[in-house]
């Protein structure tokens, strides 16, 4: 079968999914349909509808776009079936019902941003960085009933530097994901594909989950060790942002997000969460075994700023605390 004869339906929503779709289109594959989330209401009154990055790209390329509210809706299932897809590809989309993922004759495969079976779940990149991993990767695997558990087709390993935040790792995996999706489809097209059960790779290994991240998940615990707090901050930077509360005497607490930081060793002279600063360039917060030196932050209702600019307006908070 030629590339132009392989009918592909692509499913994805965010920017991460655009790169793989772009690579398929530019390589000459026949993408007969793109499934993405409904347009998102934006603006003060939700009166402006914002299309997903995948829809924006697909529309610009003249591709057919479907945006179902419910994936089990009979009208959507029938329209999807009418596309006669040979293969479906999922990148950063939703959990699919069996009636959808079992439809094409060659199956449905997913690109996941971790080295499965590690970090199954909604936020694999964040949790890999939060947990201080020195390596992550991307995996293509065939879908089956249990989420993120299907047989592995291929993987690519990617190092995580100690200075990488989740944004940097995200960009690396997005670009490599495009390569891996293309390689996987090429392999499926040849008919010589070999898969590996995840159970084989999971034997004797502690598996780390990657659950969805909520606001309370992002709160910094200053009683933890410096390294764990440092990894936590970079694992949530630039989005959604690790946060804490700045407490000053006789003032209401202010929410403060920390985006960049450095580890500082040394025995803290005060309790975890206590601020030490020279009021000019050095702003550090005590942890269980050292300090976190804040480089950039954002107060609620303000813009993100470098610590030098922050301290111009907060010169006298030495000895106050965050929690």
C-alpha positions in Angstrom: 0.0 0.0 0.0 1.2 3.5 -0.9 1.1 6.4 1.6 -1.6 8.1 -0.3 -3.8 5.0 -0.1 -3.5 4.6 3.7 -6.6 6.5 5.2 -5.7 8.1 8.5 -7.9 9.7 11.1 -5.9 11.9 13.5 -7.1 12.8 17.0 -5.6 15.6 19.2 -6.1 19.0 20.6 -3.2 21.1 22.1 0.0 22.4 20.5 1.8 19.2 21.4 -0.4 17.3 18.9 0.2 19.8 16.0 3.7 18.7 15.2 2.8 15.0 14.6 -0.1 16.0 12.4 2.1 18.4 10.5 4.7 15.7 9.9 2.1 13.3 8.5 0.7 15.9 6.1 4.0 17.1 4.9 5.2 13.5 4.4 2.3 12.8 2.0 0.0 10.7 4.2 -3.7 10.7 3.5 -5.3 12.3 6.5 -9.0 11.9 5.8 -10.2 13.4 9.1 -9.1 15.3 12.2 -11.0 14.9 15.5 -10.4 17.6 18.1 -12.2 19.2 21.1 -15.1 21.7 20.6 -14.1 25.3 20.4 -13.4 26.8 23.9 -15.4 29.8 25.1 -13.0 32.7 25.8 -13.3 36.3 27.0 -15.1 37.9 29.9 -18.5 36.5 29.0 -17.4 33.4 27.0 -18.7 35.0 23.9 -15.6 34.3 21.8 -14.9 30.7 20.7 -11.2 29.7 20.5 -10.4 26.8 18.2 -7.8 24.3 19.4 -4.3 24.5 17.9 -5.0 21.2 16.1 -8.1 22.6 14.5 -6.3 25.8 13.5 -3.7 23.8 11.7 -6.1 21.3 10.2 -8.4 24.0 8.9 -5.4 25.8 7.3 -4.5 22.6 5.5 -8.1 22.1 4.3 -8.6 18.9 6.3 -12.0 17.6 7.4 -12.5 18.5 11.1 -15.0 16.8 13.5 -15.6 18.2 17.0 -17.9 15.9 19.0 -19.1 16.8 22.4 -19.5 13.1 23.2 -17.5 10.4 21.6 -20.2 7.8 22.0 -22.8 10.0 20.2 -24.3 7.9 17.4 -24.2 10.6 14.8 -20.5 11.1 15.4 -19.7 7.4 15.4 -21.5 7.1 12.0 -19.7 10.1 10.6 -16.4 8.7 11.8 -17.2 5.3 10.3 -18.0 7.0 6.9 -14.4 8.1 6.7 -13.3 4.4 6.3 -10.1 5.0 8.2 -7.4 2.2 8.0 -5.6 3.6 11.0 -6.3 6.1 13.8 -3.6 8.1 15.6 -4.2 9.8 19.0 -1.9 12.5 20.4 -3.0 14.4 23.6 -6.7 13.8 23.2 -9.4 12.2 25.3 -10.0 8.6 26.5 -11.7 6.8 23.6 -14.6 4.4 23.9 -14.1 1.0 22.3 -16.5 1.7 19.5 -14.1 4.4 18.4 -10.6 2.9 19.0 -11.6 -0.5 17.6 -13.0 0.8 14.4 -10.0 0.9 11.9 -8.7 -2.4 10.5 -5.1 -1.5 11.4 -6.1 -0.3 14.9 -5.5 2.9 16.8 -2.2 3.9 18.3 -1.4 6.6 20.8 1.7 8.8 21.3 2.3 9.1 25.1 4.9 11.5 26.6 6.7 9.0 28.8 8.5 5.8 28.8 5.6 3.5 29.4 4.7 1.7 31.6 6.1 4.6 33.7 3.9 7.7 34.1 0.6 6.5 32.8 -1.9 9.4 33.1 -2.7 12.9 32.1 0.5 14.8 33.1 3.5 12.6 32.4 5.9 15.3 31.6 5.2 17.3 34.8 5.5 14.3 37.1 8.7 13.1 35.5 10.4 16.5 36.3 8.7 16.8 39.7 10.0 13.4 40.7 13.6 14.4 39.7 13.9 11.9 36.9 17.0 12.2 34.8 15.4 10.5 31.8 12.0 10.4 30.1 10.8 9.7 26.6 8.0 9.1 24.2 6.1 5.9 23.4 3.7 4.7 20.7 1.4 1.9 21.6 -1.9 0.3 20.5 -5.0 1.2 22.4 -6.9 -1.3 24.4 -9.5 -1.2 27.2 -7.3 0.0 30.2 -5.9 3.5 29.6 -2.2 3.7 28.7 -1.7 -0.1 28.9 -1.6 -1.3 25.3 1.2 -3.1 23.6 4.2 -0.9 22.9 5.2 -0.3 19.3 8.3 2.0 19.8 10.0 4.3 22.2 12.6 7.1 22.2 14.6 8.0 25.4 15.3 11.6 26.2 17.6 12.9 29.0 16.3 15.5 31.5 18.9 18.0 32.6 18.9 19.3 36.2 18.2 22.8 34.8 15.3 21.7 32.5 11.8 22.8 33.4 8.7 21.2 32.1 8.4 23.7 29.2 11.8 22.7 27.9 11.1 18.9 28.2 7.7 19.5 26.5 9.3 21.1 23.5 11.9 18.3 23.2 9.2 15.6 23.3 6.9 17.4 21.0 9.5 17.5 18.2 10.7 14.0 18.7 7.1 12.9 18.9 6.6 14.0 15.3 9.5 11.8 14.3 8.2 8.8 16.2 4.7 9.0 14.9 6.0 9.1 11.3 8.3 6.2 12.0 5.5 4.2 13.6 3.1 4.8 10.6 5.9 3.9 8.2 6.4 0.6 10.1 2.7 -0.2 10.2 2.5 0.5 6.5 5.2 -2.2 5.8 3.2 -4.8 7.7 6.3 -5.9 9.7 5.4 -4.5 13.1 6.5 -6.1 16.4 5.0 -5.0 19.7 6.0 -5.5 23.4 3.5 -6.1 26.2 3.8 -3.5 28.9 3.7 -6.2 31.5 7.1 -7.4 30.3 8.7 -4.0 31.0 6.8 -3.5 34.3 8.1 -6.7 36.0 10.1 -6.0 39.1 9.8 -2.2 38.6 8.0 0.4 40.8 5.6 2.3 38.5 5.0 6.0 39.0 1.6 7.4 38.0 1.0 10.8 36.3 -2.4 12.0 37.5 -4.1 15.2 36.4 -2.7 18.3 38.2 -5.0 20.6 40.1 -4.4 23.9 41.8 -3.9 22.4 45.2 -1.4 19.9 43.7 0.8 22.9 42.9 1.2 24.2 46.4 4.8 24.2 47.7 5.6 22.3 50.9 8.5 24.2 52.4 9.1 21.4 55.0 10.5 19.2 52.3 14.2 18.9 51.2 15.7 21.6 48.9 16.1 19.2 46.0 12.5 18.0 46.1 11.2 21.6 46.2 13.5 22.6 43.4 12.3 19.8 41.2 8.7 20.6 42.1 9.1 24.2 41.0 10.6 23.3 37.6 8.1 20.5 37.1 5.3 23.1 37.1 7.1 25.8 35.2 6.0 27.7 33.2 2.6 26.2 33.5 0.6 25.9 35.7 3.1 27.2 38.2 4.1 26.2 41.7 2.7 28.5 44.3 2.9 29.5 47.9 1.5 32.3 50.1 3.5 35.3 51.2 2.6 36.3 54.8 3.5 39.8 56.0 2.7 41.3 59.3 -0.8 42.9 59.5 -1.4 42.1 55.8 -3.6 39.6 54.0 -1.6 36.7 52.5 -0.7 37.1 48.9 -0.5 34.1 46.4 3.0 33.9 44.9 4.0 31.6 42.0 7.7 30.7 41.7 8.9 29.9 38.2 12.7 29.9 38.5 14.9 29.0 41.4 18.2 27.7 42.5 19.3 25.2 45.2 21.4 26.6 48.0 23.0 24.3 50.5 23.6 25.1 54.2 21.8 24.7 57.5 18.8 27.1 57.7 18.9 29.6 60.5 15.1 29.6 60.8 12.1 27.4 60.3 11.1 26.1 56.8 9.3 28.8 54.9 11.2 31.7 56.5 12.4 34.4 54.0 16.0 35.7 54.1 16.9 38.6 51.8 19.3 41.4 51.3 16.5 43.5 49.9 18.4 43.9 46.6 19.1 40.7 44.6 19.1 37.7 47.0 15.7 36.3 48.1 15.9 32.8 49.6 13.4 30.7 51.5 14.4 28.1 54.1 13.6 24.4 53.4 14.2 21.3 55.6 17.9 21.1 54.7 18.8 24.3 52.9 17.4 27.1 50.9 15.5 27.8 47.7 16.8 31.0 46.0 14.0 32.5 44.0 15.0 33.9 40.6 11.6 34.8 39.1 8.1 34.9 40.5 4.6 36.3 40.0 2.2 37.8 42.6 -1.5 37.4 42.2 -2.8 40.0 39.8 0.7 41.0 38.7 3.0 40.1 35.8 5.9 37.7 36.2 9.0 39.4 37.3 12.7 38.9 38.0 13.6 38.9 41.7 15.5 42.2 41.4 12.4 44.0 40.2 10.3 42.3 42.9 12.6 43.4 45.7 12.4 47.1 44.7 8.9 47.0 46.1 9.5 44.5 48.9 12.7 45.6 50.7 11.6 44.9 54.2 10.4 41.3 54.4 13.5 39.6 55.8 12.3 37.2 58.5 8.7 37.0 57.2 7.5 33.7 55.8 5.6 31.8 53.2 3.5 28.7 53.5 
